[in-house]
Amino acid sequence: MKNKRKTKTPATPAKKSSPSVFNVQLAEVRMPSINLTQLKYSVNPWVNYGDKNLWPEYLIKLITYSTVHQSFINKRSKLIYSEGLSYSDNISEFLENLNEEGGTADNLLEIVSTDLSVLETFAVVVRYNRMKDKIVAIDYLDSSKVRVDKNLDVLGNVQGYWISADWTNPTVNKPQYFEKFNPNNINETTQVYFYHKRATGNPFYPIISYASAIHFIEMAYEMGKFSLNDILNGFFGSALLSITANMTDEQKAEFMAKIKAGFTGSENASKLLTVISEEINSVTLTPLNPTDNTDKVASRKKVAVDEISTAHGGNPIVAGVTMDGSTLGSDGKLYRDALEIYYIDVIRHYQKPFISFIRRVLDFNGYSDYELEITSSALMTDTEVPAWKMDYLKPEVWIAEQGYSTEDILPELINGAGDVENPDEVTDDTPEIESETE
């Protein structure tokens, strides 16, 4: 009987520990691209939107990655809705009863303003009567649940959409097909209207306006985690004291564990670190100068703020970022001016699609000679100082909010106490200011 030769399994080399670095999943931030050749042979009848068909979900998650980005998103949503809809009486009955739940057009605008702000799309379900000659209901549809059908007409126009409650698992949440909203071609009593700004060469989905800043939004997120971990895991000893002592290995291990627990984290800042050695008559005090990453974090934060603001098309002050060297009075005027420019250049372009859709519905239902618009934000139109501010706040406060200082007020309107008088209440006894030239 022959003895079997035993073979030794080569030892697996120990993995080297690598230093902690920023770990951004770059695959996650790839911009959606559509290969028409691959799309043609896809087994799915819809067009995937982004990596793993989850681009909208990624954009929603991205909101909380940066305070500046989130502030812009919130500001966009508020300004798109502004003060709500203003319309004439002859269409009020329809606009105030859009569906069986008593939803109004104003409610619908408020909801879709968030979708327009984040995804730059919005969607609704349009329902006709049995005769298909009247639109009887309009329901909000979460536009992140919409995917475009890949079959286009001869002119390259979209024909329909697929809706799923959860695109992470379309096997369980089976997508359902709906034809595109088109009052001139009604085959089913239910259609879906899905707005998006058509991109060049891509009739399916929009190119998100702030997409160029996504890497900077991710960078802001990673910088926030870095700063937090720097505090939670950082070493904060301010000096090292070496003393002489005889210890066993177990005692040294226990001692070092206590050192780690006592000198990491922000609560242990500026403590004295003591290391015991076995040398005789040895006492050494060594000051420690921990690495300060403040400048690096601050510089990268500024880059992120600039890039995110540029991608959103607005001055950083619109997102609440105070400019260096600004004052209360100058901030007030700068904020109003920046907000007005942002409203005109950016926000109005997101309001027009909603108004256009509602007009198509009203025209189909036979309404004419009506007025319909989104009332401009009070931030744009309210130039008067509210009475309560004049009654309860110091004059210099509400004056500064208007972008002025007390030096800008006519001297004859300031009384002896330094308060600003109401011009209507100034009496003839008020001394006149002599002109420098006769």
C-alpha positions as CSV (number, residue, x, y, z in Angstrom):
1,M,0.0,0.0,0.0
2,K,1.5,3.2,-1.1
3,N,1.5,6.2,1.2
4,K,-0.2,9.3,-0.1
5,R,2.0,12.3,-0.3
6,K,0.6,15.1,1.7
7,T,0.7,18.5,0.0
8,K,1.0,21.6,1.9
9,T,-1.5,24.4,1.1
10,P,0.5,27.6,0.6
11,A,-0.2,30.1,3.3
12,T,-2.4,33.0,2.4
13,P,-0.3,36.2,2.7
14,A,-1.6,38.5,5.3
15,K,-3.5,41.5,3.9
16,K,-1.7,44.7,4.4
17,S,-3.7,47.4,6.2
18,S,-4.2,50.4,4.0
19,P,-4.7,53.9,5.4
20,S,-8.2,55.2,5.5
21,V,-9.1,57.4,2.4
22,F,-12.1,59.0,1.0
23,N,-14.2,56.3,-0.5
24,V,-16.6,57.7,-3.2
25,Q,-18.5,55.1,-5.2
26,L,-17.8,56.7,-8.6
27,A,-20.0,54.2,-10.4
28,E,-22.9,55.6,-8.4
29,V,-22.4,59.1,-9.8
30,R,-22.1,58.3,-13.5
31,M,-24.4,60.4,-15.6
32,P,-27.2,58.5,-17.3
33,S,-26.4,57.7,-20.9
34,I,-28.5,55.8,-23.5
35,N,-27.0,53.6,-26.1
36,L,-29.6,53.3,-28.8
37,T,-28.1,50.1,-30.2
38,Q,-28.2,48.4,-26.9
39,L,-31.7,49.8,-26.2
40,K,-33.0,48.3,-29.5
41,Y,-32.1,44.7,-28.3
42,S,-33.1,45.3,-24.6
43,V,-35.7,42.8,-23.3
44,N,-37.4,45.6,-21.4
45,P,-40.0,47.7,-23.2
46,W,-38.9,50.8,-21.2
47,V,-35.7,52.9,-21.2
48,N,-33.6,52.5,-18.1
49,Y,-33.0,55.8,-16.4
50,G,-29.4,55.8,-15.2
51,D,-27.2,53.1,-13.7
52,K,-29.4,50.2,-12.5
53,N,-32.4,52.3,-13.6
54,L,-32.3,54.2,-10.3
55,W,-31.1,57.7,-11.3
56,P,-34.2,59.5,-9.7
57,E,-33.6,57.6,-6.4
58,Y,-30.0,58.7,-6.4
59,L,-31.0,62.4,-7.0
60,I,-33.4,62.2,-4.1
61,K,-30.7,60.7,-1.8
62,L,-28.3,63.4,-3.0
63,I,-30.4,66.2,-1.4
64,T,-29.0,65.6,2.1
65,Y,-25.4,65.3,0.9
66,S,-24.7,69.0,1.0
67,T,-26.2,71.8,3.0
68,V,-25.7,74.3,0.1
69,H,-27.3,71.9,-2.4
70,Q,-30.2,71.1,-0.1
71,S,-30.8,74.8,0.5
72,F,-30.9,75.5,-3.2
73,I,-33.4,72.6,-3.7
74,N,-35.6,73.9,-0.9
75,K,-35.4,77.5,-2.3
76,R,-36.2,76.3,-5.8
77,S,-39.3,74.4,-4.6
78,K,-40.6,77.4,-2.6
79,L,-40.0,79.9,-5.4
80,I,-41.6,77.6,-8.1
81,Y,-44.8,77.5,-6.0
82,S,-44.3,81.1,-4.9
83,E,-47.7,82.4,-3.7
84,G,-49.7,79.8,-5.6
85,L,-52.0,80.0,-8.5
86,S,-54.1,83.1,-9.4
87,Y,-57.0,82.5,-11.8
88,S,-60.3,84.0,-12.9
89,D,-63.7,83.0,-11.5
90,N,-64.9,81.2,-14.7
91,I,-62.4,78.3,-14.2
92,S,-62.4,78.2,-10.4
93,E,-64.9,75.4,-10.1
94,F,-62.8,73.1,-12.2
95,L,-59.4,74.0,-10.7
96,E,-60.7,73.7,-7.1
97,N,-62.1,70.2,-7.7
98,L,-59.5,68.3,-9.8
99,N,-60.4,64.8,-8.5
100,E,-62.7,62.8,-6.1
101,E,-60.5,63.7,-3.2
102,G,-61.2,67.4,-3.6
103,G,-57.6,68.2,-4.7
104,T,-57.0,71.6,-6.1
105,A,-54.7,72.9,-8.8
106,D,-53.0,74.9,-6.2
107,N,-52.3,71.7,-4.1
108,L,-51.0,70.1,-7.3
109,L,-48.6,72.9,-8.0
110,E,-47.3,72.8,-4.4
111,I,-46.5,69.1,-4.8
112,V,-45.0,69.1,-8.3
113,S,-42.8,72.1,-7.3
114,T,-40.7,69.6,-5.3
115,D,-40.4,67.2,-8.2
116,L,-39.4,70.0,-10.5
117,S,-36.9,71.2,-8.0
118,V,-35.2,67.8,-7.5
119,L,-35.8,65.8,-10.6
120,E,-36.7,68.6,-13.0
121,T,-39.7,66.6,-14.1
122,F,-43.3,66.2,-13.0
123,A,-46.1,63.8,-13.8
124,V,-49.9,63.5,-13.5
125,V,-52.5,61.0,-14.4
126,V,-55.2,62.5,-16.6
127,R,-58.7,60.8,-16.7
128,Y,-61.4,61.3,-19.3
129,N,-65.1,60.5,-19.2
130,R,-66.5,57.6,-21.1
131,M,-67.2,59.7,-24.2
132,K,-63.5,60.9,-24.1
133,D,-64.7,64.4,-24.7
134,K,-64.0,65.8,-21.3
135,I,-61.2,65.6,-18.7
136,V,-62.9,64.8,-15.4
137,A,-59.9,64.3,-13.1
138,I,-56.2,65.0,-12.6
139,D,-54.1,63.1,-10.1
140,Y,-50.5,63.7,-9.0
141,L,-48.0,61.0,-10.0
142,D,-44.6,60.7,-8.4
143,S,-42.3,61.3,-11.4
144,S,-39.6,59.1,-10.0
145,K,-41.9,56.2,-10.7
146,V,-42.1,56.9,-14.4
147,R,-40.0,55.3,-17.1
148,V,-40.3,56.1,-20.8
149,D,-41.4,53.5,-23.3
150,K,-38.6,52.8,-25.8
151,N,-40.8,52.7,-28.9
152,L,-40.9,56.1,-30.6
153,D,-43.0,57.2,-33.5
154,V,-41.5,58.0,-37.0
155,L,-40.7,61.6,-35.8
156,G,-38.9,60.4,-32.7
157,N,-41.6,61.3,-30.2
158,V,-42.4,59.3,-27.1
159,Q,-45.7,57.3,-27.2
160,G,-46.1,56.1,-23.7
161,Y,-44.8,55.5,-20.2
162,W,-44.3,52.6,-17.7
163,I,-45.2,53.1,-14.0
164,S,-43.9,51.0,-11.1
165,A,-44.3,51.6,-7.4
166,D,-40.7,50.4,-6.8
167,W,-38.2,50.2,-9.6
168,T,-35.7,48.4,-7.3
169,N,-37.8,45.3,-7.7
170,P,-39.9,45.5,-10.9
171,T,-40.5,41.7,-10.7
172,V,-42.7,42.1,-7.7
173,N,-43.9,45.6,-8.6
174,K,-44.8,44.9,-12.2
175,P,-44.7,48.1,-14.3
176,Q,-47.9,49.1,-16.1
177,Y,-48.1,50.9,-19.4
178,F,-50.0,54.1,-20.0
179,E,-50.3,56.1,-23.2
180,K,-48.9,59.6,-23.4
181,F,-51.2,62.5,-22.7
182,N,-52.5,63.7,-26.0
183,P,-56.1,65.1,-26.2
184,N,-55.9,64.8,-30.0
185,N,-55.3,61.1,-29.8
186,I,-57.3,59.4,-27.0
187,N,-57.3,55.6,-27.1
188,E,-57.7,55.0,-23.4
189,T,-59.6,56.9,-20.8
190,T,-56.5,57.3,-18.7
191,Q,-53.3,58.9,-19.9
192,V,-50.1,60.1,-18.3
193,Y,-48.5,63.5,-18.7
194,F,-44.8,63.4,-18.0
195,Y,-42.9,66.7,-18.3
196,H,-39.2,66.8,-18.9
197,K,-37.0,69.2,-20.9
198,R,-35.9,67.2,-23.9
199,A,-32.1,66.9,-24.2
200,T,-30.3,67.1,-27.5
201,G,-30.1,63.6,-29.0
202,N,-32.1,62.1,-26.0
203,P,-35.9,62.2,-26.3
204,F,-36.4,60.1,-23.2
205,Y,-35.0,61.9,-20.2
206,P,-33.7,65.3,-19.2
207,I,-30.2,66.4,-18.5
208,I,-30.3,67.6,-14.9
209,S,-29.2,71.2,-14.8
210,Y,-27.1,70.8,-11.6
211,A,-25.6,67.4,-12.8
212,S,-22.2,69.1,-13.4
213,A,-21.9,69.7,-9.6
214,I,-22.7,66.2,-8.5
215,H,-19.1,65.3,-7.8
216,F,-18.8,68.5,-5.7
217,I,-21.9,67.6,-3.8
218,E,-20.4,64.1,-3.1
219,M,-17.2,65.9,-2.1
220,A,-19.0,68.0,0.4
221,Y,-20.6,64.9,1.8
222,E,-17.2,63.1,2.2
223,M,-15.6,66.2,3.7
224,G,-18.4,66.3,6.3
225,K,-17.7,62.6,7.1
226,F,-14.0,63.3,7.2
227,S,-14.4,66.2,9.7
228,L,-16.7,64.1,11.9
229,N,-14.4,61.2,11.9
230,D,-11.5,63.5,12.6
231,I,-13.2,64.6,15.8
232,L,-14.6,61.1,16.8
233,N,-11.4,59.2,16.1
234,G,-8.8,61.9,16.3
235,F,-5.9,61.9,18.8
236,F,-6.1,64.9,21.1
237,G,-3.2,64.5,23.5
238,S,-1.5,67.9,24.0
239,A,1.8,66.4,25.5
240,L,3.5,63.1,26.1
241,L,5.1,62.2,29.4
242,S,7.5,59.2,29.6
243,I,8.2,57.7,33.0
244,T,10.1,54.6,34.3
245,A,8.2,51.5,35.4
246,N,8.5,47.7,35.1
247,M,5.4,46.1,33.5
248,T,4.4,42.7,32.1
249,D,3.1,42.4,28.6
250,E,-0.4,42.1,29.9
251,Q,-0.1,45.2,32.0
252,K,1.3,47.1,29.1
253,A,-1.6,46.0,26.8
254,E,-4.1,47.0,29.4
255,F,-2.3,50.3,29.9
256,M,-2.3,51.1,26.1
257,A,-6.0,50.2,25.9
258,K,-6.7,52.8,28.5
259,I,-4.6,55.3,26.7
260,K,-6.6,54.8,23.5
261,A,-9.9,55.1,25.3
262,G,-8.7,58.2,27.1
263,F,-7.2,60.2,24.3
264,T,-9.4,59.7,21.2
265,G,-12.6,61.7,20.6
266,S,-13.4,65.4,21.2
267,E,-14.2,64.9,24.8
268,N,-10.6,64.0,25.6
269,A,-9.0,67.0,24.0
270,S,-5.9,68.6,25.7
271,K,-5.2,65.7,28.1
272,L,-1.7,64.7,29.0
273,L,-0.5,61.4,27.6
274,T,1.7,59.3,29.9
275,V,3.9,56.4,28.5
276,I,5.8,54.2,30.9
277,S,9.2,52.8,30.0
278,E,11.7,50.6,31.8
279,E,14.6,52.9,31.6
280,I,16.1,54.1,34.9
281,N,15.7,57.7,36.0
282,S,14.1,58.7,32.8
283,V,11.4,61.4,32.7
284,T,10.7,63.2,29.4
285,L,8.0,65.7,28.5
286,T,7.3,66.0,24.7
287,P,4.8,68.6,23.4
288,L,2.5,67.3,20.7
289,N,1.4,69.2,17.7
290,P,-1.5,67.4,16.0
291,T,-2.1,67.9,12.3
292,D,-4.7,70.6,11.7
293,N,-6.8,69.9,8.6
294,T,-8.9,73.1,9.0
295,D,-7.4,75.0,6.1
296,K,-7.7,72.0,3.8
297,V,-11.3,71.4,4.7
298,A,-12.2,75.1,4.5
299,S,-10.6,75.5,1.0
300,R,-12.4,72.5,-0.4
301,K,-15.6,73.6,1.2
302,K,-15.3,76.9,-0.6
303,V,-14.7,75.2,-3.9
304,A,-17.8,73.0,-3.4
305,V,-19.9,76.0,-2.5
306,D,-18.8,77.9,-5.7
307,E,-19.3,74.9,-8.0
308,I,-22.7,73.9,-6.6
309,S,-24.0,77.5,-6.7
310,T,-22.8,77.9,-10.3
311,A,-24.5,74.7,-11.3
312,H,-27.7,75.9,-9.8
313,G,-27.4,79.2,-11.6
314,G,-27.6,81.3,-8.5
315,N,-25.5,83.5,-6.2
316,P,-24.4,81.5,-3.0
317,I,-26.3,84.0,-0.9
318,V,-29.6,82.6,-2.4
319,A,-28.7,79.4,-0.5
320,G,-28.0,81.3,2.7
321,V,-24.2,81.5,2.3
322,T,-23.0,84.8,3.7
323,M,-20.5,86.6,1.6
324,D,-17.1,87.6,3.2
325,G,-17.0,91.1,4.3
326,S,-20.7,91.7,4.0
327,T,-22.8,93.6,6.5
328,L,-26.4,93.4,7.6
329,G,-27.5,96.3,5.4
330,S,-25.6,95.2,2.3
331,D,-26.7,91.6,2.7
332,G,-30.3,92.6,2.6
333,K,-30.0,94.4,-0.7
334,L,-27.7,91.8,-2.2
335,Y,-30.0,89.0,-1.2
336,R,-33.0,90.6,-2.8
337,D,-31.2,91.4,-6.0
338,A,-29.7,87.9,-6.2
339,L,-33.0,86.3,-5.5
340,E,-34.8,88.4,-8.2
341,I,-32.2,87.5,-10.8
342,Y,-32.4,83.8,-9.8
343,Y,-36.2,84.0,-10.0
344,I,-36.2,85.5,-13.5
345,D,-33.3,83.4,-14.9
346,V,-34.1,80.0,-13.4
347,I,-37.4,79.7,-11.6
348,R,-39.8,81.0,-14.2
349,H,-38.6,78.3,-16.6
350,Y,-39.9,75.7,-14.2
351,Q,-43.2,77.4,-13.7
352,K,-44.1,77.6,-17.4
353,P,-44.5,73.8,-18.0
354,F,-47.1,73.5,-15.3
355,I,-49.1,76.5,-16.5
356,S,-48.9,75.2,-20.1
357,F,-50.2,71.8,-19.1
358,I,-53.2,73.3,-17.2
359,R,-54.0,75.5,-20.1
360,R,-54.1,72.5,-22.4
361,V,-56.6,70.8,-20.1
362,L,-58.8,73.9,-19.8
363,D,-58.8,74.4,-23.6
364,F,-59.8,70.8,-24.1
365,N,-62.6,71.2,-21.7
366,G,-64.0,74.2,-23.6
367,Y,-62.9,77.1,-21.3
368,S,-62.0,80.4,-22.9
369,D,-61.2,84.0,-21.9
370,Y,-59.7,82.9,-18.6
371,E,-56.8,84.2,-16.6
372,L,-54.2,81.9,-15.1
373,E,-50.8,82.5,-13.6
374,I,-48.5,81.8,-10.7
375,T,-48.5,84.7,-8.4
376,S,-44.9,86.0,-7.9
377,S,-43.2,85.4,-4.7
378,A,-43.7,87.9,-1.9
379,L,-39.9,88.1,-1.7
380,M,-40.0,89.7,-5.2
381,T,-42.9,92.1,-4.8
382,D,-43.3,93.0,-1.1
383,T,-41.2,96.2,-0.8
384,E,-43.2,97.8,2.0
385,V,-42.1,97.4,5.6
386,P,-44.7,95.4,7.5
387,A,-46.4,97.4,10.3
388,W,-45.4,95.0,13.0
389,K,-41.8,95.4,12.2
390,M,-42.1,99.2,12.6
391,D,-43.9,98.7,15.9
392,Y,-41.7,96.1,17.5
393,L,-38.3,96.3,16.0
394,K,-35.6,98.9,16.2
395,P,-35.6,101.2,13.2
396,E,-32.1,100.2,12.2
397,V,-33.2,96.5,12.0
398,W,-36.0,96.8,9.5
399,I,-34.2,99.5,7.6
400,A,-31.2,97.2,7.2
401,E,-33.5,94.4,5.9
402,Q,-34.4,96.8,3.1
403,G,-30.7,97.2,2.2
404,Y,-30.4,100.7,3.8
405,S,-28.8,102.2,6.9
406,T,-29.9,105.0,9.1
407,E,-27.4,107.2,7.3
408,D,-29.5,106.8,4.2
409,I,-32.6,108.4,5.8
410,L,-33.3,112.1,5.4
411,P,-32.0,114.0,8.5
412,E,-35.4,115.7,9.0
413,L,-37.1,112.3,9.5
414,I,-34.9,111.3,12.5
415,N,-36.0,112.7,15.8
416,G,-33.9,113.6,18.8
417,A,-34.0,110.0,20.1
418,G,-32.5,108.7,16.9
419,D,-35.8,107.0,15.8
420,V,-37.1,107.3,12.3
421,E,-40.4,109.3,12.1
422,N,-43.3,108.6,9.8
423,P,-43.1,111.3,7.1
424,D,-46.9,111.8,7.3
425,E,-46.6,112.7,11.0
426,V,-43.8,115.2,10.7
427,T,-45.1,118.6,11.7
428,D,-44.3,122.0,10.3
429,D,-42.3,122.6,13.4
430,T,-39.6,120.3,12.1
431,P,-36.5,122.4,11.4
432,E,-35.7,122.7,7.7
433,I,-32.3,121.8,6.4
434,E,-30.7,124.7,4.7
435,S,-29.5,124.2,1.1
436,E,-25.8,124.5,0.5
437,T,-26.5,126.7,-2.5
438,E,-29.1,129.4,-2.8
